[in-house]
Amino acid sequence: MTDTSYTENAAGPTTSDEHRAAGHWLLAKMGKKVLRPGGIELTRKLLTQLNIGTGDKVVELGPGIGRTAEIVLAGNYATYIGVDPNQDARAQIAKVLAGHHDASVVQGDARNNGLPDASADLVISEAMLTMQSAADKQKIADEVFRTLAPGGRWGMHEMSLRPDDVDQSVVDQISKALSRTIKVGARPLTAADWTKLVTDAGFELEWQGHNSMRLVDPTRIIADEGLRGALRFFNNVRRNPEARKRILAMRKVFHDNQQNLGAIALVARKPA
């Protein structure tokens, strides 16, 4: 799982944290709430396809600061459980869940979530599998399959590589550039390989959606955060030179590789 131990504080002066922190932590510290590669637009499309109903038991792996949870809890659901290994992250998501019926967060790792077999109707995971090794990606897919009841659905939202026959040297170059910049190992897959991951685990693919990877472009930030949230983010970054340097470096990597880097969302079903 990615480390989600961050809080939405004012940016403050530059510290060593900004230099060594994981990219998602840094963006959250600057006030960014949407930390998904395809933005809130692709998350909403994914949730529309999942069509969560009043009888659905929902599990979210690595809910982060809770932006997706907010959307889920504002609609229909039976129960919601967030699973996160980090104590600080669980404390933060608990604040989002407060006041909502049958909503809780538990300690657990995506590779071993601690939930009973066939206990969920829906599992949601976003911006998490990309950061895992090939072996751990498969472990997580198998664990999601175990956790879902027959007929249950898995919605995922991750970075993707394109086209499907992209040269391995390009894949290696992008992975190294991403990992060096965001300071977390990044191993995105092509659409074909994401599909293979879920079908190898026993799922049937139902839907696939795509968007550009423009996480830190100003237009995407405004779309994701709204004008007020975007202005707060821009102001925090302006006041923090080290954070600004890091975020501009991330943006450059995304721009330099935009031909081969995107975002993907999938809905996969466990056979009934």
Protein Blocks (a to p, Z undefined) as FASTA:
>chain_A
ZZfbdcdddfbjadfklmmmcfklmmmmnopablcfkljmlmmmmmmmnopafkbccdde
hklnolmmmmmmmmccfbdcdddfbfklmmmmmmmmgopahiacddddfklnopaehkbf
bdcdehklmmpcfklmmmmmmmmmmmpcghiacdddddddddfklcfklmmmmmmmmmmm
nopacddddfklmmmmmmmnopacfbdcddddffkgmklmmmmnommlmmmmmmmmmmmm
klmmmmmmmmmmmmmmmmmgccddddddddZZ
